[in-house]
Amino acid sequence: MRLISGLRIALVALVAVLGTAPAALADSGSVSITIFKGGWFIGGSGGSGTLTFQGRRYPLSIGGLSAGLVFGASKANLYGRVSNIRRPSDVAGVYGAAGAGGALGPGAQAIVLRNEKGAVLELRGRQVGLIANLDLSGMAVALR
């Protein structure tokens, strides 16, 4: 009876360790991007950036659309961290957000986004321009 109980405890411990292994293997990197945004009701954005992951740099391409109340144009220089990635290609994907904001001249910006692969972007930085928005937006990030 003790042998069966010991085997059961060992099996539960093995399942617990194996269940957490993928999260332990996930890594993080740093990201810096520049995004230009503009629109009149329907907006668009585009830009470029760099992912630094495990000591290597990877160029990024950024594009997106927004629909709702969007007026004006702005430029944002954002930097931060990407987490929950195992390889550089995990940062690529579609990130969605709903939000409201505005800029008249320089202003600060911060946002947290997640893509379909589970990668989490935590970005902050400066936005310059004249823009007001209350919209649903999406941002696509691709490795170049």
Disulfide bonds with the S-S distance in Angstrom:
none
